[in-house]
Amino acid sequence: MYERKLPVELECGLHLFMEVMNGKWKINLIWCIYNGIKRPGELHSKMPKASRRLLDTQLMQLTNLGIVTKTIFDQRPSKVEYDLTVLGLTLIPVIEVTAQWGESHRSVLEPLFQKKD
């Protein structure tokens, strides 16, 4: 199991937020679940560049933080679904504002990330 080398700094709300959202795919996972994509296979197909293991790890972290819930249905074949909790739903306005900021500044920022030939 991974053990942190540096202690988590939680002295301000921004650091706490960054700890919760730390992970490349967490915002995408939250957004997809919010938009009705709840099954692990569907989530993976929406993010094919992410490994299934990584998505499962980040979903587990979000579950442990109380951002999402995991429901395992008692049936064969097995069925799992994820849903946002009340706490998880409070992140949606933050994600929307962040996305709007990105769109508003796309023309300035996008060229900086494009590969140069």
C-alpha positions as CSV (number, residue, x, y, z in Angstrom):
1,M,0.0,0.0,0.0
2,Y,1.2,3.5,-0.9
3,E,2.3,5.6,2.1
4,R,2.8,9.3,1.8
5,K,6.2,10.7,2.3
6,L,4.9,14.2,3.2
7,P,2.0,14.9,5.6
8,V,-1.2,16.2,4.2
9,E,-1.5,20.0,4.8
10,L,-5.1,20.9,5.5
11,E,-4.7,24.3,7.1
12,C,-6.9,26.0,4.4
13,G,-9.9,25.1,2.4
14,L,-8.0,25.2,-0.9
15,H,-5.5,22.5,0.3
16,L,-8.4,20.4,1.5
17,F,-10.1,20.7,-1.9
18,M,-6.9,19.9,-3.7
19,E,-6.5,16.7,-1.6
20,V,-10.0,15.6,-2.4
21,M,-9.7,16.3,-6.2
22,N,-6.1,15.1,-6.5
23,G,-6.1,12.6,-9.3
24,K,-6.2,13.0,-13.1
25,W,-9.6,11.4,-13.6
26,K,-11.6,12.3,-10.5
27,I,-13.3,15.4,-12.0
28,N,-14.2,13.5,-15.1
29,L,-15.5,10.6,-13.0
30,I,-17.7,13.0,-11.0
31,W,-19.0,14.7,-14.1
32,C,-19.8,11.5,-15.9
33,I,-21.6,10.1,-12.9
34,Y,-23.5,13.3,-12.6
35,N,-24.6,13.0,-16.2
36,G,-25.9,9.5,-15.7
37,I,-23.0,7.3,-16.5
38,K,-22.9,5.0,-13.5
39,R,-21.5,1.7,-14.5
40,P,-17.7,1.0,-14.3
41,G,-17.6,-0.3,-17.9
42,E,-19.4,2.8,-19.2
43,L,-17.1,5.1,-17.2
44,H,-14.1,3.4,-18.7
45,S,-15.4,3.6,-22.2
46,K,-15.8,7.4,-21.7
47,M,-12.1,7.6,-20.5
48,P,-10.3,5.1,-22.7
49,K,-6.9,6.7,-22.0
50,A,-7.2,5.8,-18.3
51,S,-6.5,2.2,-17.1
52,R,-9.4,0.4,-15.5
53,R,-7.3,-0.1,-12.4
54,L,-6.6,3.6,-12.1
55,L,-10.3,4.5,-12.5
56,D,-11.2,1.8,-9.9
57,T,-8.7,3.2,-7.5
58,Q,-9.9,6.8,-7.9
59,L,-13.6,5.6,-7.6
60,M,-12.6,3.9,-4.4
61,Q,-11.0,7.1,-3.1
62,L,-14.1,9.1,-4.0
63,T,-16.2,6.5,-2.2
64,N,-14.0,6.7,0.9
65,L,-14.3,10.5,0.9
66,G,-18.1,10.3,0.7
67,I,-18.2,11.9,-2.7
68,V,-19.8,8.9,-4.4
69,T,-21.6,5.8,-3.3
70,K,-21.1,2.3,-4.7
71,T,-24.0,0.0,-5.0
72,I,-23.4,-3.7,-5.6
73,F,-26.5,-5.5,-6.8
74,D,-27.1,-9.1,-5.7
75,Q,-27.4,-10.7,-9.2
76,R,-25.4,-12.7,-11.7
77,P,-23.6,-11.4,-13.7
78,S,-22.6,-8.9,-11.0
79,K,-23.7,-5.3,-11.4
80,V,-22.2,-2.2,-9.8
81,E,-23.4,1.4,-10.0
82,Y,-21.9,4.6,-8.7
83,D,-24.0,7.7,-7.6
84,L,-23.0,11.1,-6.3
85,T,-23.7,11.8,-2.6
86,V,-25.1,15.1,-1.4
87,L,-21.5,16.1,-0.7
88,G,-20.6,15.0,-4.3
89,L,-23.4,17.1,-5.8
90,T,-21.9,20.2,-4.1
91,L,-18.9,19.8,-6.4
92,I,-21.0,20.2,-9.6
93,P,-21.1,24.1,-9.5
94,V,-17.4,24.2,-8.9
95,I,-16.7,21.9,-11.9
96,E,-19.1,24.0,-14.1
97,V,-17.4,27.3,-13.2
98,T,-14.0,25.7,-13.7
99,A,-15.0,24.4,-17.2
100,Q,-16.4,27.9,-18.1
101,W,-13.1,29.4,-17.1
102,G,-11.3,27.0,-19.4
103,E,-13.6,27.8,-22.3
104,S,-13.3,31.5,-21.7
105,H,-9.5,31.3,-21.9
106,R,-9.1,28.6,-24.5
107,S,-7.8,30.9,-27.2
108,V,-4.9,31.9,-24.9
109,L,-4.1,28.6,-23.2
110,E,-4.7,26.0,-25.9
111,P,-1.8,27.0,-28.1
112,L,0.5,26.6,-25.2
113,F,-0.4,22.9,-24.8
114,Q,-0.3,22.0,-28.5
115,K,2.7,20.1,-29.7
116,K,5.2,22.0,-31.8
117,D,6.4,20.4,-35.0
